[in-house]
Amino acid sequence: METTSVNTSVSNAKNTPVQPARYSAQAKAVLAKNVLKYAATFWFISIMLGQWLFFYYIMSFYGFSVINDNMEIWNRWEPLGSKPYDANDSTGNLFFAAHAIGAGIVAFGGALQLIPKLRTVAPRFHKINGYVYLLTVFCLAMSGFYLSWVRGTSPDTLSAIGTSINGFLILGFAYLTVKTARNKQLASHRKWAIRLFLVSNAQWFLRVGVFSYMVTGTVAGANPAFGDPFFPIWTFACFLLPLASAQLYFYASEKGSNRLKLLTGGVLCGLTLMMLIGVMGLTPFLIKIINGEAIVF
């Protein structure tokens, strides 16, 4: 009996140090997972609010101008080198209106497609909204090709190339989103839907990135200007950086170590903060456009 007691004590003594280490590893794993999860949630909520503000601007400026037959106001952007309205080009004006209003529909409806709770509670709405969204992004891509290469709306060839690459990505990702949904590959469908959402909102990311650069550069005393190297780079990075960030998130959430999850969470939070700075700079500017105020930088 004594021997048994001694053996049990020795056994317990040997096992005691292992428990804290095991629980510590579990705690670290839970912490890393939560950091990544909440960083992604922070990003999504921020982008959804920013997108819906953008939707308000598009409908207030472009939507009402079409309804009131007052499309001349589009040329308030002329001080920045953009003259969307042409009295002698009705077809081009129609394509531009469809492109602009389509971007608003994508901004509003696309975010709804990514809300898991909504997919569960209202699957029929998710399906119908998804078809509307897919039709809109297809029209968005095709009108983008027309405006860039036929009408010549893009400010330069580099911008037209960036718009075209983005358009091909939209078409490719839309096809893969539908294909995975029909094949019941839900995990892959979710990934392709997120990628489609990112590239179809490239023009929003473009504007937010520009204002983030201008605001942070000004605060840092760097005197940012439109001729800076940032602008040609951002022509492509406005859709490539969000895609790279999403891919990093997918990898970290599925296969990454705790350290990678923490690092990815930090990267997402940093990018979200920069995005919010851009949203806070862009929104008052767009309100000035709606109100007909002068564009001043």
MILONU-959535 format. One record per residue (C-alpha): residue in one letter; z, x, y. Coordinates in steps of 0.05 Angstrom, whole numbers, plus 5000, padded with zeros to 4 digits. Layout:
aZXY;...
END
This chain:
m500050005000;e501750575047;t495350925031;t491350305045;s494850225112;v493450945131;n486150885111;t485450255152;s488550585212;v484051195205;s478050735198;n479950335260;a481150975299;k474151215280;n470950565301;t474750475367;p470550955410;v464050645386;q465549945415;p465550125489;a459150525482;r455749945447;y458049435498;s456149915554;a449049975528;q448649215523;a451249145595;k446049635620;a440549265584;v442748595613;l443348895683;a436449205680;k433448555654;n436748145709;v434648625764;l427448575742;k427847815734;y430947695803;a426248185837;a420347795809;t423547145831;f424647425901;w417347625904;f414846945880;i419146535928;s417046985986;i409746945970;m410046195959;l413146076028;g408246556061;q402346216026;w404645516047;l405145746119;f398046016112;f395945336083;y398844996145;y394745466190;i388245356152;m388844596152;s391144576225;f385645036250;y379644986204;g381044306172;f382043926237;s376244286271;v371544036217;i374343326220;n373743316297;d366943666297;n369844226339;m367944826298;e366545246360;i374045406362;w373045866302;n370346376351;r377346486379;w377047076330;e371347386370;p375947896405;l377148196336;g369748256321;s369147606281;k364647036303;p364746526246;y361345956282;d353845976297;a350745366329;n343945546299;d346445626227;s349044966200;t348745216127;g352745836144;n357845416181;l358544956121;f359545546074;f364745846120;a368545186125;a368445106050;h370845826041;a376545756092;i378945076068;g378245305996;a382845896012;g388045386036;i387544985972;v388345615931;a394345825973;f397945155962;g395744965891;g395845655861;a403245765872;l404745095839;q401145325776;l406045895767;i412445485769;p415045445697;k419344835709;l413544445737;r409244615676;t414744345631;v416443715671;a409443525692;p404343815642;r398943325662;f399543515735;h399344245715;k392844125677;i389443725732;n391744195787;g389344775744;y382244485739;v382144365815;y384645065826;l379445375780;l373744995812;t376245205881;v376745945863;f369745925834;c367045625899;l371246135937;a367946715900;m360846445907;s361646285981;g364546975991;f358247285962;y353846866008;l357846996070;s358147746057;w350947896037;v346647316064;r350147106128;g353047786142;t359947536161;s363548166137;p364848666193;d361649246154;t358549426087;l365149696059;s368549026071;a362648666038;i363249115977;g370748985974;t369648235979;s364448265924;i368848655876;n374348165889;g369547585876;f367447875808;l374847965790;i376147235808;l370446995763;g372547445705;f379947275709;a378346525716;y374346565651;l379946925614;t385146445641;v381245855613;k379646205547;t386846395532;a389245685549;r384145365502;n386145855447;k393545685457;q395046405474;l400446215523;a403346905537;s396347185552;h394546555591;r400546655636;k398647385650;w391347215667;a393546635710;i398047105750;r392347605758;l387647055780;f392746815831;l393347515860;v385847655867;s384246955893;n389247065949;a386647755968;q384747526038;w391947306050;f394447976024;l389448316069;r392147976132;v399448056112;g398348786097;v394948916163;f400648596202;s405848956160;y402349616176;m401849456250;v409149226256;t412249796216;g407750306249;t409550066318;v417050066302;a416450766274;g412850996338;a406451176302;n401750776348;p397550446293;a390250266311;f384449916277;g380750576267;d386250856222;p384651066150;f389350506126;f384149966140;p378450196094;i383550356040;w386849676047;t380149336039;f380749485965;a388249575959;c389548865982;f387748635912;l388549275871;l395849395892;p398248695873;l394548765806;a397849435793;s404649155811;a403648575763;q401549045707;l407649475719;y412048845716;f408748615650;y409749295618;a416949385643;s419048685621;e416048765551;k416649495531;g420049865587;s426650235583;n432550015625;r430850555675;l423750315682;k426149595690;l430749815746;l425350235778;t420349665774;g425349175804;g426349655862;v418849735873;l417848975873;c423548875923;g420749425968;l413749115966;t416548425978;l420348666040;m413948976067;m410348326053;l415647926089;i414848376150;g407448226148;v408747476142;m413547486201;g408247846242;l402347426219;t405446736227;p406746746303;f399847046312;l396546466273;i400545966313;k397546266376;i390646176346;i392145446331;n394645336402;g388545676433;e392546246463;a389346916478;i389247436423;v393248036447;f395548656408;
END
